[in-house]
Amino acid sequence: MAAGSMNLQGIVGRLGASQLAAPILIIMVLAMMVLPLPPFLLDILFTFNIAVAVLVLMVAVDTKKTLDFSVFPTVLLVTTLLRLALNVASTRVVLMHGHNGPDAAGKVIEAFGEFLVGGSFAIGIIVFLILVVINFMVITKGAGRVAEVSARFTLDAMPGKQMAIDADLNAGLIGEDEARQRRQDVARESEFFGSMDGASKFVRGDAIAGIIITLINIFGGLVIGVAQHDMAVGEAAQVYVLLAIGDGLVAQIPGLVISIAAGLVVTRVSDEREMGEQFSDQMFNDRKVMAITAGIIALLGIIPGMPNLVFLLIAGGLAWMAWKVAQKQQALTETPVQVAPPPAPEQVDASWNDVAPLDVLGLEVGYRLIPLVDKTQDGELLRRIRGIRKKFAQEVGFLVSPVHIRDNLELKPNAYRILLKGVELGTGESYAGHFLAINPGRVAGTLNGTATTDPAFGLPAIWIDIAQRDQAQAFGYTVVDASTVVATHLNHLILTHAGELLGRQEVQQLLDHLAKEMPKLVEDLVPKILPLGVLQKVLQGLLEEGVAIRDMRTIIETVADHAPRTQSPDDLISQVRLALGRAIAQQLFPGNSDMQVMSLDPTLERLLAQAVAGGSENTSFEPGLADTLVREAATASSRQESLGLPPVLLVPGSLRLLLSRFLRRSIPQLKVLAHNEIPENRIIKVTSIIGGKA
């Protein structure tokens, strides 16, 4: 026996009080439906029910985001079951002991029957019916409809939200952990509104059950009082009707409170501020609105026959609030006293300090975009740029130079431009406080807004306000904010021009970092075998063709093996690509899937081979052949992309370098691979043949 007790204590200790609370509550609810309860215990349970309802309402008011109270549908179900169980338990006591007096079912029911409705069963019935109508027809029905619509729109918007998360992840704006958390939040949000839609049906059923139980109590009490206890009809009605109404009110008032909490939760718009702060900011922060309202109430108050004092008091209060808001706004807009500028320093002769080096990467913004890059305002774009540099270093293999940000009053207010060594790479416009809805190709509807194109990839897009965000996601648009637009454009240009960003300084820093783990390997190569400049050209050549240089160990070893025989960057690049063949194939075709590629027509292949047979670095194609090759390669690449496949052209090794450089100018997204770069374990499937006539 002692061992069993110790075993039970161990189980309880492992579970914890919080884990045992839910099972105990469910068992208690079931027990109340079966076991008779004394009046004092009923008082405790009714008070507990009221306290839980008030607690749930306070939590709902204090909730900032819907998912902060994700357990609410379960709470709604449990509290509904608790009220029904109390109704069953109190009905048993009322019918069994109601003839003993109004306190037969406990002090709480007596108080609700006597104090709240004045001891009149007619008033009690009317009040009870009004509360049921308010709960059932207004609050619960409205909250259920909102939950139903929210569940449908949330489910429709899931693909757009998932695409936005993937876009942020691919752009380096967020990490894997944050992306995973966002995906979970999207799924939880859909589940929450679906659960709320179902849980609201329980509340509606509870309201109907409350009416039926009250009618049963009234009819059953009259029958039992008259037939079993020989009471007069009037006396039985006075006793049993008051008890039934008190019992119904004890259950319906907490039910009304819970329904109000449900309405607050499902109609809540996510905000970082509490509900009271939102309410005061949005309702009582416009002096013009309050002044007009005060004037209208004052006009009503001077009409003869109206309660003039009450109307004029309310009008005066609103006018005073409008005056206080006006004072507050005036204090915020007052300009500080201008301090006289210090005297200008004497002009000195020019020096080398006046020669400022160019920034490798620069971002210039118009004045309306300054809040996005202002440290004092916690600019969102600054954090995203840091994420871009970190993700670039992890995926490409070297640390890109910091982005120097400055404002430029010569730009349009919402414009920005990205510079590489002082030369403009790209420009665009971004509207702070708005969202860019990008059309990925298949959307279900149109939006109202300013039509534009995505500056990074040239896709059709529309600038929309924040109120249309959910609708745009439901239609299938990819919706991003203003800072994400700029960050994505910057990330795309950095990846495109990665080779130009890798200077000798970055190569030396890369070697210094590598030397910490493999000092002998680096020492034997640079500068003993290969100059630093040649290694830089090799790495730049790889980056220009979209090959990451993360695997520096393989690159250094391959270069070290072949550098004694050749110092040609092109030859070394070809050898490094052979060594990185598995990584290149994995980058283009992840996993072990088939490599679905394009190929050259044999006739065209022979013509190209003859063109490069001379071995000259300046080999050129006959104009007709070049035009045909570019045109058909572009068509085939578009067809590949429409199938969701990367545009990859497979050619003989002798043609790879020449075709890669030639086609890269017209078709930047096309990757050219050599036959001997494909790993032996990968299966090749040719999807299209590129052929041409000279």
C-alpha positions as CSV (number, residue, x, y, z in Angstrom):
1,M,0.0,0.0,0.0
2,A,2.8,2.4,0.9
3,A,4.6,1.5,-2.3
4,G,1.5,2.2,-4.3
5,S,1.1,5.6,-2.5
6,M,4.7,6.5,-3.3
7,N,4.2,5.4,-6.9
8,L,1.1,7.7,-7.2
9,Q,3.0,10.6,-5.6
10,G,5.8,10.1,-8.1
11,I,3.4,10.1,-11.0
12,V,1.8,13.3,-9.7
13,G,5.2,14.9,-9.2
14,R,6.2,14.2,-12.7
15,L,3.0,15.5,-14.2
16,G,2.8,18.7,-12.3
17,A,-0.2,20.7,-11.2
18,S,-0.7,22.4,-14.5
19,Q,-0.9,19.1,-16.4
20,L,-3.4,17.7,-13.9
21,A,-5.7,20.7,-13.9
22,A,-7.4,19.9,-17.2
23,P,-8.2,16.2,-16.5
24,I,-9.4,17.1,-13.0
25,L,-11.7,19.8,-14.3
26,I,-13.2,17.5,-16.9
27,I,-13.8,14.8,-14.3
28,M,-15.4,17.4,-12.0
29,V,-17.7,18.5,-14.7
30,L,-18.9,15.0,-15.4
31,A,-19.3,14.3,-11.7
32,M,-21.6,17.4,-11.3
33,M,-23.9,15.9,-13.9
34,V,-24.3,12.7,-12.0
35,L,-23.8,13.3,-8.3
36,P,-26.1,15.4,-6.1
37,L,-24.3,18.5,-4.8
38,P,-25.1,20.4,-1.5
39,P,-26.2,24.1,-1.8
40,F,-22.9,25.4,-0.3
41,L,-20.8,23.5,-2.9
42,L,-23.1,24.9,-5.6
43,D,-22.4,28.4,-4.3
44,I,-18.7,27.8,-4.6
45,L,-18.9,26.4,-8.1
46,F,-21.2,29.2,-9.4
47,T,-18.8,31.8,-7.9
48,F,-15.9,29.9,-9.6
49,N,-17.7,30.0,-12.9
50,I,-18.2,33.8,-12.7
51,A,-14.6,34.3,-11.7
52,V,-13.4,32.2,-14.7
53,A,-15.6,34.2,-17.1
54,V,-14.2,37.5,-15.8
55,L,-10.7,36.2,-16.0
56,V,-11.2,35.1,-19.6
57,L,-12.6,38.5,-20.5
58,M,-9.6,40.3,-18.9
59,V,-7.2,38.1,-20.8
60,A,-9.0,38.8,-24.1
61,V,-8.9,42.5,-23.5
62,D,-5.2,42.4,-22.7
63,T,-4.3,40.2,-25.7
64,K,-2.3,42.0,-28.4
65,K,-2.4,39.4,-31.1
66,T,-5.0,36.7,-31.7
67,L,-2.5,33.8,-31.4
68,D,-1.5,35.1,-27.9
69,F,-4.7,33.4,-26.7
70,S,-4.7,30.4,-29.0
71,V,-6.1,28.2,-26.3
72,F,-9.3,30.2,-26.3
73,P,-11.5,27.7,-28.4
74,T,-10.7,25.0,-25.8
75,V,-11.4,27.4,-22.9
76,L,-14.7,28.3,-24.6
77,L,-15.7,24.6,-24.8
78,V,-14.7,23.8,-21.2
79,T,-16.5,26.8,-19.7
80,T,-19.7,25.9,-21.7
81,L,-19.5,22.4,-20.4
82,L,-19.0,23.8,-16.9
83,R,-22.1,26.0,-17.2
84,L,-24.2,23.1,-18.5
85,A,-23.0,20.8,-15.7
86,L,-23.9,23.4,-13.1
87,N,-27.4,23.8,-14.7
88,V,-28.0,20.1,-14.4
89,A,-26.7,20.0,-10.8
90,S,-28.8,23.1,-9.8
91,T,-31.9,21.8,-11.5
92,R,-31.7,18.6,-9.4
93,V,-31.5,20.7,-6.2
94,V,-34.2,23.1,-7.2
95,L,-36.7,20.4,-8.1
96,M,-35.9,18.3,-5.0
97,H,-35.7,21.0,-2.3
98,G,-37.3,24.1,-3.9
99,H,-40.4,23.8,-1.6
100,N,-38.1,24.6,1.4
101,G,-37.7,28.2,0.4
102,P,-35.8,30.5,-2.0
103,D,-32.4,29.6,-0.5
104,A,-32.9,25.8,-1.1
105,A,-30.5,25.9,-4.1
106,G,-27.9,28.1,-2.4
107,K,-27.3,31.7,-1.7
108,V,-26.0,32.6,-5.2
109,I,-29.2,31.5,-7.0
110,E,-31.3,33.2,-4.3
111,A,-29.3,36.5,-4.7
112,F,-29.7,36.5,-8.5
113,G,-33.4,35.7,-8.1
114,E,-34.2,38.2,-5.3
115,F,-31.7,41.0,-5.7
116,L,-31.0,41.3,-9.4
117,V,-34.7,41.0,-10.5
118,G,-36.4,42.5,-7.4
119,G,-38.1,39.3,-6.4
120,S,-40.6,39.5,-9.3
121,F,-40.7,36.4,-11.5
122,A,-42.3,38.4,-14.3
123,I,-39.4,40.9,-14.4
124,G,-37.0,38.0,-14.0
125,I,-38.4,36.2,-17.1
126,I,-38.1,39.4,-19.1
127,V,-34.5,40.1,-18.0
128,F,-33.5,36.5,-18.6
129,L,-35.0,36.5,-22.1
130,I,-33.3,39.8,-23.0
131,L,-29.9,38.4,-21.9
132,V,-30.4,35.3,-23.9
133,V,-31.4,37.3,-27.0
134,I,-28.3,39.5,-26.6
135,N,-26.0,36.6,-26.1
136,F,-27.5,34.3,-28.8
137,M,-28.7,36.6,-31.5
138,V,-26.1,39.4,-31.3
139,I,-22.8,38.6,-29.7
140,T,-22.5,34.8,-30.3
141,K,-23.9,34.9,-33.8
142,G,-21.7,37.9,-34.8
143,A,-18.6,36.3,-33.3
144,G,-19.3,33.0,-35.0
145,R,-19.8,34.7,-38.4
146,V,-16.5,36.7,-38.0
147,A,-14.7,33.5,-37.1
148,E,-16.2,31.7,-40.1
149,V,-15.2,34.4,-42.5
150,S,-11.7,34.8,-40.9
151,A,-11.1,31.1,-41.2
152,R,-12.0,31.1,-44.9
153,F,-9.9,34.1,-45.7
154,T,-7.0,32.9,-43.6
155,L,-7.0,29.6,-45.4
156,D,-7.2,31.3,-48.8
157,A,-4.3,33.6,-47.8
158,M,-2.0,30.8,-46.7
159,P,-0.2,30.2,-50.0
160,G,0.5,34.0,-50.4
161,K,1.9,34.2,-46.8
162,Q,4.0,31.1,-47.3
163,M,5.4,32.6,-50.5
164,A,6.2,35.8,-48.7
165,I,8.1,33.9,-46.0
166,D,10.0,32.0,-48.6
167,A,10.9,35.2,-50.4
168,D,12.2,36.8,-47.2
169,L,14.2,33.6,-46.5
170,N,15.7,33.5,-50.0
171,A,16.6,37.2,-49.8
172,G,18.4,36.6,-46.5
173,L,16.0,38.9,-44.6
174,I,15.2,36.2,-42.1
175,G,16.8,33.1,-40.8
176,E,15.7,29.4,-40.9
177,D,14.4,29.6,-37.3
178,E,12.3,32.7,-37.9
179,A,11.0,31.3,-41.1
180,R,10.0,28.1,-39.4
181,Q,8.3,30.1,-36.6
182,R,6.4,32.2,-39.2
183,R,5.2,29.1,-41.0
184,Q,3.9,27.7,-37.7
185,D,2.1,31.0,-36.9
186,V,0.4,30.9,-40.3
187,A,-0.8,27.3,-39.7
188,R,-1.8,28.1,-36.1
189,E,-3.8,31.1,-37.2
190,S,-5.8,29.0,-39.7
191,E,-6.4,26.4,-37.1
192,F,-7.4,29.0,-34.5
193,F,-10.2,30.6,-36.6
194,G,-11.4,27.2,-37.7
195,S,-11.6,26.1,-34.1
196,M,-13.3,29.3,-33.1
197,D,-15.9,28.8,-35.9
198,G,-16.7,25.4,-34.3
199,A,-16.5,26.5,-30.7
200,S,-19.0,29.3,-31.4
201,K,-21.6,26.6,-32.2
202,F,-21.2,25.3,-28.6
203,V,-22.0,28.7,-27.2
204,R,-25.1,29.0,-29.4
205,G,-26.2,25.6,-28.2
206,D,-25.6,26.6,-24.6
207,A,-27.9,29.6,-25.0
208,I,-30.7,27.4,-26.4
209,A,-30.1,24.8,-23.7
210,G,-30.4,27.6,-21.1
211,I,-33.9,28.5,-22.3
212,I,-35.0,24.9,-22.4
213,I,-33.6,24.1,-18.9
214,T,-35.3,27.2,-17.5
215,L,-38.6,26.2,-19.0
216,I,-38.2,22.7,-17.6
217,N,-37.4,24.1,-14.2
218,I,-40.5,26.3,-14.2
219,F,-42.9,23.6,-15.5
220,G,-41.4,20.9,-13.4
221,G,-41.3,23.0,-10.3
222,L,-45.0,23.9,-10.6
223,V,-46.0,20.3,-11.1
224,I,-43.8,19.1,-8.2
225,G,-44.9,21.9,-5.9
226,V,-48.6,21.5,-6.5
227,A,-48.7,17.7,-6.9
228,Q,-46.1,16.5,-4.3
229,H,-46.0,19.2,-1.7
230,D,-49.6,20.5,-1.8
231,M,-48.6,24.1,-2.6
232,A,-50.9,26.6,-4.1
233,V,-50.3,27.5,-7.7
234,G,-49.4,31.1,-6.9
235,E,-47.1,30.0,-4.1
236,A,-45.4,27.4,-6.2
237,A,-45.0,29.9,-9.1
238,Q,-43.4,32.4,-6.7
239,V,-40.9,29.9,-5.4
240,Y,-40.0,27.8,-8.3
241,V,-40.1,30.5,-11.0
242,L,-37.8,32.7,-9.0
243,L,-35.4,29.8,-8.4
244,A,-35.5,28.8,-12.1
245,I,-34.9,32.4,-13.2
246,G,-32.1,32.8,-10.6
247,D,-30.5,29.6,-11.8
248,G,-30.8,30.7,-15.5
249,L,-29.3,34.1,-14.7
250,V,-26.4,32.6,-12.8
251,A,-25.5,30.6,-16.0
252,Q,-26.3,33.2,-18.6
253,I,-24.4,36.1,-17.2
254,P,-21.0,34.3,-17.2
255,G,-22.0,32.9,-20.6
256,L,-22.6,36.5,-21.8
257,V,-19.2,37.5,-20.5
258,I,-17.5,34.6,-22.3
259,S,-19.3,35.5,-25.5
260,I,-18.1,39.1,-25.3
261,A,-14.5,37.8,-24.8
262,A,-15.0,35.6,-27.9
263,G,-16.1,38.6,-29.9
264,L,-13.1,40.6,-28.7
265,V,-10.7,37.9,-29.7
266,V,-12.0,37.2,-33.2
267,T,-12.5,40.9,-34.1
268,R,-9.0,41.9,-32.8
269,V,-6.6,43.3,-35.4
270,S,-3.1,42.4,-34.5
271,D,-1.2,45.3,-33.0
272,E,1.7,45.7,-30.6
273,R,-0.4,48.0,-28.4
274,E,-3.0,47.0,-25.8
275,M,-6.7,47.4,-26.6
276,G,-7.2,50.4,-24.3
277,E,-4.3,52.3,-25.9
278,Q,-5.6,51.5,-29.4
279,F,-9.1,52.6,-28.4
280,S,-8.0,55.9,-26.9
281,D,-5.6,56.7,-29.8
282,Q,-8.1,56.0,-32.6
283,M,-11.3,57.3,-30.9
284,F,-10.2,60.3,-28.9
285,N,-7.2,61.6,-30.8
286,D,-8.9,63.8,-33.4
287,R,-9.8,67.3,-32.0
288,K,-11.9,68.1,-35.1
289,V,-14.1,65.0,-34.7
290,M,-14.6,65.6,-31.0
291,A,-15.4,69.3,-31.5
292,I,-18.0,68.6,-34.1
293,T,-19.6,65.9,-31.9
294,A,-19.6,68.4,-28.9
295,G,-21.4,70.9,-31.1
296,I,-24.1,68.4,-32.2
297,I,-24.7,67.3,-28.6
298,A,-24.9,70.9,-27.5
299,L,-27.5,71.7,-30.2
300,L,-29.6,68.7,-29.1
301,G,-29.3,69.9,-25.5
302,I,-30.8,73.3,-26.1
303,I,-34.0,71.9,-27.8
304,P,-37.0,72.4,-25.5
305,G,-38.1,69.3,-23.7
306,M,-34.7,67.6,-23.8
307,P,-32.7,66.9,-20.7
308,N,-30.7,70.0,-21.2
309,L,-28.3,69.6,-18.2
310,V,-27.2,66.1,-19.2
311,F,-26.7,67.0,-22.9
312,L,-24.8,70.2,-22.1
313,L,-22.6,68.4,-19.6
314,I,-21.6,65.7,-22.1
315,A,-21.0,68.4,-24.8
316,G,-18.8,70.3,-22.4
317,G,-16.8,67.2,-21.6
318,L,-16.2,66.5,-25.3
319,A,-15.2,70.1,-25.9
320,W,-12.7,70.0,-23.1
321,M,-11.2,66.8,-24.5
322,A,-10.9,68.4,-27.9
323,W,-9.1,71.4,-26.4
324,K,-6.7,69.2,-24.5
325,V,-5.9,67.2,-27.7
326,A,-5.3,70.5,-29.6
327,Q,-2.9,71.7,-26.8
328,K,-1.0,68.4,-27.0
329,Q,-0.7,68.5,-30.8
330,Q,0.4,72.1,-30.6
331,A,3.2,71.3,-28.1
332,L,4.5,68.5,-30.4
333,T,4.6,70.7,-33.4
334,E,6.3,73.7,-31.8
335,T,9.7,74.2,-33.4
336,P,12.7,74.5,-31.1
337,V,14.6,77.8,-30.9
338,Q,17.2,78.0,-33.6
339,V,20.8,78.2,-32.2
340,A,23.1,80.4,-34.2
341,P,25.6,78.3,-36.2
342,P,29.2,78.4,-35.1
343,P,31.5,80.6,-37.2
344,A,32.8,78.8,-40.3
345,P,36.5,77.7,-40.0
346,E,39.1,79.3,-42.1
347,Q,39.7,77.8,-45.5
348,V,42.8,75.6,-45.7
349,D,44.7,74.3,-48.6
350,A,43.6,71.0,-50.3
351,S,45.2,67.9,-48.9
352,W,45.1,64.1,-49.5
353,N,42.4,64.0,-46.9
354,D,40.1,65.6,-49.4
355,V,40.5,62.5,-51.7
356,A,37.8,60.2,-50.4
357,P,37.9,56.6,-51.6
358,L,34.8,55.3,-53.4
359,D,32.5,53.0,-51.4
360,V,32.3,49.5,-52.9
361,L,28.6,49.3,-52.2
362,G,26.4,52.3,-51.7
363,L,22.7,52.9,-51.2
364,E,21.2,56.3,-51.7
365,V,17.6,57.0,-50.6
366,G,15.1,59.9,-51.0
367,Y,14.0,61.8,-47.9
368,R,10.7,59.8,-47.4
369,L,12.7,56.6,-47.1
370,I,15.1,58.0,-44.4
371,P,13.0,56.4,-41.5
372,L,13.8,52.9,-43.0
373,V,17.6,53.5,-42.6
374,D,17.7,55.7,-39.6
375,K,19.3,54.1,-36.5
376,T,17.5,56.3,-34.1
377,Q,14.2,55.2,-35.5
378,D,15.3,51.5,-35.5
379,G,15.1,51.4,-39.3
380,E,13.9,48.0,-40.5
381,L,16.1,48.2,-43.7
382,L,19.3,48.3,-41.6
383,R,18.5,45.0,-40.0
384,R,17.6,43.4,-43.3
385,I,20.8,44.5,-44.9
386,R,22.8,42.9,-42.1
387,G,20.9,39.7,-42.7
388,I,21.7,39.9,-46.5
389,R,25.4,40.2,-45.8
390,K,25.3,37.3,-43.4
391,K,23.3,35.1,-45.7
392,F,25.6,36.0,-48.7
393,A,28.7,35.0,-46.7
394,Q,27.2,31.7,-45.7
395,E,26.0,30.8,-49.1
396,V,28.5,32.3,-51.5
397,G,31.7,32.0,-49.4
398,F,33.1,35.5,-48.7
399,L,32.1,38.6,-46.8
400,V,30.9,41.4,-49.0
401,S,31.8,45.0,-48.2
402,P,29.5,46.9,-45.9
403,V,26.7,48.9,-47.6
404,H,27.3,52.7,-47.2
405,I,23.9,54.4,-46.9
406,R,23.2,58.1,-47.4
407,D,20.3,60.3,-48.2
408,N,20.2,62.1,-51.6
409,L,17.9,65.1,-51.9
410,E,18.3,65.0,-55.7
411,L,16.3,61.7,-55.8
412,K,12.6,61.6,-55.8
413,P,11.1,61.4,-52.3
414,N,10.4,57.6,-52.5
415,A,13.2,56.7,-54.9
416,Y,16.5,54.9,-54.1
417,R,19.5,53.8,-56.1
418,I,22.2,51.1,-55.6
419,L,25.8,51.9,-56.5
420,L,28.8,49.7,-57.1
421,K,32.1,51.6,-56.8
422,G,30.2,54.8,-57.5
423,V,28.4,53.5,-60.6
424,E,24.7,53.1,-60.5
425,L,23.6,49.4,-60.7
426,G,19.9,49.8,-60.2
427,T,17.1,52.2,-59.2
428,G,13.6,51.8,-57.9
429,E,10.8,53.4,-55.8
430,S,9.5,52.2,-52.4
431,Y,6.6,53.7,-50.4
432,A,7.0,53.5,-46.7
433,G,3.8,52.4,-45.0
434,H,2.6,50.6,-48.1
435,F,3.0,47.0,-49.4
436,L,4.0,45.8,-52.8
437,A,1.8,43.0,-54.1
438,I,3.8,41.0,-56.7
439,N,2.0,38.9,-59.3
440,P,3.9,35.6,-59.5
441,G,1.9,34.6,-62.6
442,R,-1.3,33.2,-61.3
443,V,-3.6,35.4,-59.2
444,A,-7.3,35.1,-58.5
445,G,-8.3,38.7,-58.6
446,T,-7.3,42.4,-59.1
447,L,-6.4,45.0,-56.6
448,N,-6.8,48.8,-56.4
449,G,-3.5,50.6,-56.2
450,T,-0.5,52.0,-58.1
451,A,0.6,49.6,-60.8
452,T,4.4,49.1,-61.1
453,T,7.0,46.4,-61.6
454,D,9.1,44.6,-59.0
455,P,12.5,46.3,-59.2
456,A,14.5,43.1,-58.6
457,F,12.9,40.7,-61.1
458,G,10.7,42.9,-63.3
459,L,7.4,41.1,-62.4
460,P,4.1,43.1,-62.5
461,A,3.2,44.4,-59.1
462,I,0.9,46.9,-57.4
463,W,1.5,49.2,-54.5
464,I,-1.4,48.8,-52.0
465,D,-2.2,50.1,-48.5
466,I,-2.1,48.0,-45.4
467,A,-5.9,47.4,-45.4
468,Q,-5.6,45.3,-48.6
469,R,-2.8,43.1,-47.4
470,D,-4.9,40.1,-46.4
471,Q,-7.0,40.4,-49.5
472,A,-3.9,40.4,-51.8
473,Q,-2.5,37.3,-50.1
474,A,-5.9,35.6,-50.5
475,F,-5.7,36.3,-54.2
476,G,-2.3,34.7,-54.4
477,Y,-0.1,37.8,-54.6
478,T,3.3,37.8,-52.9
479,V,3.0,40.8,-50.5
480,V,6.2,42.5,-49.1
481,D,6.7,45.7,-47.2
482,A,8.7,48.7,-48.4
483,S,12.0,47.7,-46.7
484,T,11.8,44.2,-48.2
485,V,11.4,45.7,-51.7
486,V,14.7,47.6,-51.3
487,A,16.5,44.7,-49.6
488,T,15.4,42.1,-52.2
489,H,16.6,44.4,-55.0
490,L,20.0,44.9,-53.2
491,N,20.4,41.2,-52.6
492,H,19.6,40.4,-56.2
493,L,22.2,42.9,-57.5
494,I,24.9,41.7,-55.0
495,L,24.4,38.1,-56.1
496,T,24.5,39.1,-59.8
497,H,27.7,41.1,-59.4
498,A,29.4,38.9,-56.8
499,G,32.5,38.6,-59.0
500,E,33.0,42.4,-59.1
501,L,32.7,42.6,-55.3
502,L,35.6,40.1,-54.8
503,G,38.7,42.3,-54.8
504,R,42.2,41.4,-53.8
505,Q,41.6,42.7,-50.3
506,E,38.7,40.2,-49.9
507,V,40.7,37.4,-51.4
508,Q,43.6,38.1,-49.0
509,Q,41.1,38.1,-46.1
510,L,39.6,34.9,-47.3
511,L,43.1,33.3,-47.4
512,D,43.9,34.6,-43.9
513,H,40.7,33.1,-42.6
514,L,41.5,29.7,-44.4
515,A,45.1,29.7,-43.1
516,K,43.8,29.4,-39.5
517,E,42.6,25.9,-40.3
518,M,44.9,24.9,-43.2
519,P,48.0,27.0,-43.0
520,K,50.3,24.7,-45.0
521,L,47.9,24.5,-47.9
522,V,47.6,28.3,-48.2
523,E,51.3,28.8,-47.7
524,D,52.3,26.4,-50.5
525,L,50.0,28.1,-53.0
526,V,50.2,31.9,-52.6
527,P,52.6,33.3,-53.5
528,K,55.0,30.4,-54.0
529,I,53.1,28.8,-57.0
530,L,50.4,31.3,-58.0
531,P,50.2,35.1,-57.7
532,L,47.3,36.5,-55.7
533,G,46.0,38.2,-58.8
534,V,45.6,35.0,-60.7
535,L,43.8,33.3,-57.8
536,Q,41.5,36.4,-57.7
537,K,40.6,36.0,-61.4
538,V,39.9,32.3,-60.9
539,L,37.5,33.0,-58.0
540,Q,35.9,35.9,-59.9
541,G,35.3,33.6,-62.9
542,L,33.6,31.1,-60.8
543,L,31.4,33.8,-59.2
544,E,30.5,35.3,-62.5
545,E,29.1,31.9,-63.6
546,G,27.1,31.6,-60.4
547,V,29.3,29.0,-58.7
548,A,29.7,29.5,-54.9
549,I,33.3,29.5,-53.5
550,R,32.3,28.1,-50.1
551,D,34.4,24.9,-50.7
552,M,37.7,26.8,-50.7
553,R,39.6,23.7,-49.6
554,T,38.7,21.9,-52.9
555,I,39.4,25.1,-54.9
556,I,42.9,25.7,-53.4
557,E,43.9,22.0,-53.7
558,T,42.8,21.9,-57.4
559,V,44.6,25.1,-58.2
560,A,47.7,24.0,-56.4
561,D,47.7,20.7,-58.4
562,H,47.4,22.4,-61.8
563,A,49.1,25.8,-61.3
564,P,52.7,24.4,-61.9
565,R,51.5,23.4,-65.5
566,T,49.4,26.5,-66.4
567,Q,48.8,30.0,-65.0
568,S,45.8,30.6,-67.3
569,P,42.8,31.6,-65.2
570,D,40.5,30.0,-67.8
571,D,42.3,26.7,-67.7
572,L,42.3,26.8,-63.9
573,I,38.6,27.6,-63.8
574,S,37.8,24.6,-66.0
575,Q,39.8,22.3,-63.7
576,V,38.1,23.8,-60.5
577,R,34.7,23.3,-62.1
578,L,35.5,19.7,-62.7
579,A,36.4,19.3,-59.1
580,L,33.2,21.1,-58.0
581,G,31.0,19.2,-60.4
582,R,29.0,17.5,-57.7
583,A,28.4,20.8,-55.9
584,I,27.4,22.6,-59.1
585,A,24.9,19.8,-60.0
586,Q,23.5,19.9,-56.5
587,Q,23.1,23.7,-56.6
588,L,21.1,23.5,-59.8
589,F,19.2,20.3,-59.2
590,P,18.9,19.6,-55.4
591,G,18.7,16.1,-54.1
592,N,19.1,13.1,-56.4
593,S,16.5,14.2,-59.0
594,D,17.1,13.8,-62.7
595,M,19.0,16.6,-64.4
596,Q,16.5,17.8,-67.0
597,V,18.7,20.0,-69.3
598,M,18.9,21.4,-72.8
599,S,21.3,20.3,-75.4
600,L,22.7,21.3,-78.8
601,D,21.7,19.9,-82.1
602,P,24.6,17.7,-83.5
603,T,24.9,19.9,-86.6
604,L,25.1,23.1,-84.6
605,E,27.5,21.5,-82.3
606,R,29.9,20.6,-85.2
607,L,29.6,24.2,-86.6
608,L,30.5,25.6,-83.2
609,A,33.4,23.2,-82.8
610,Q,34.8,24.3,-86.1
611,A,34.5,27.9,-85.0
612,V,36.7,27.3,-81.9
613,A,39.1,24.9,-83.6
614,G,41.6,27.7,-84.1
615,G,42.0,28.0,-80.3
616,S,42.0,31.8,-80.3
617,E,40.7,33.6,-77.2
618,N,38.8,36.1,-79.5
619,T,36.8,33.4,-81.3
620,S,33.6,34.9,-82.8
621,F,30.6,33.4,-84.5
622,E,29.2,34.2,-87.9
623,P,26.4,36.8,-87.4
624,G,23.5,34.6,-88.7
625,L,24.6,31.6,-86.6
626,A,25.0,33.9,-83.5
627,D,21.5,35.4,-83.9
628,T,19.9,31.9,-84.3
629,L,21.8,30.5,-81.4
630,V,20.7,33.4,-79.0
631,R,17.1,33.3,-80.2
632,E,16.6,29.6,-79.8
633,A,18.5,29.4,-76.5
634,A,16.3,32.2,-75.2
635,T,13.1,30.3,-76.3
636,A,14.3,27.1,-74.8
637,S,15.3,28.8,-71.5
638,S,11.8,30.4,-71.2
639,R,10.3,26.9,-71.8
640,Q,12.4,25.4,-69.1
641,E,11.5,28.1,-66.6
642,S,7.8,27.7,-67.4
643,L,8.1,24.0,-66.4
644,G,9.7,25.0,-63.1
645,L,13.2,23.8,-64.2
646,P,16.5,25.8,-64.1
647,P,17.7,26.7,-67.7
648,V,20.8,24.6,-68.0
649,L,22.5,23.9,-71.3
650,L,24.8,20.8,-71.6
651,V,27.6,21.1,-74.1
652,P,31.0,19.5,-74.8
653,G,33.9,20.7,-72.6
654,S,35.6,22.5,-75.5
655,L,32.6,24.7,-76.1
656,R,31.5,25.4,-72.5
657,L,33.6,28.5,-71.7
658,L,32.9,30.2,-75.1
659,L,29.2,29.6,-75.0
660,S,28.9,30.6,-71.4
661,R,30.5,34.0,-72.0
662,F,28.6,34.5,-75.3
663,L,25.1,33.6,-74.0
664,R,25.5,35.2,-70.6
665,R,25.1,38.7,-72.1
666,S,21.7,38.0,-73.6
667,I,20.4,35.3,-71.2
668,P,21.9,35.9,-67.7
669,Q,19.8,33.2,-66.1
670,L,21.2,30.5,-68.4
671,K,23.8,28.1,-67.0
672,V,26.2,26.2,-69.3
673,L,27.6,22.9,-68.1
674,A,30.2,20.6,-69.7
675,H,29.5,16.9,-70.1
676,N,32.5,16.0,-67.9
677,E,31.2,18.2,-65.0
678,I,28.2,16.0,-64.4
679,P,28.7,13.4,-61.6
680,E,28.5,9.8,-62.8
681,N,25.6,9.0,-60.5
682,R,23.3,11.7,-61.9
683,I,20.7,10.8,-64.6
684,I,20.5,13.3,-67.5
685,K,17.3,13.9,-69.4
686,V,17.3,16.2,-72.4
687,T,14.1,18.3,-72.5
688,S,14.8,20.3,-75.7
689,I,17.3,20.5,-78.5
690,I,18.8,23.9,-79.6
691,G,19.5,23.8,-83.3
692,G,20.2,26.5,-85.9
693,K,21.2,27.2,-89.4
694,A,24.2,29.3,-90.4
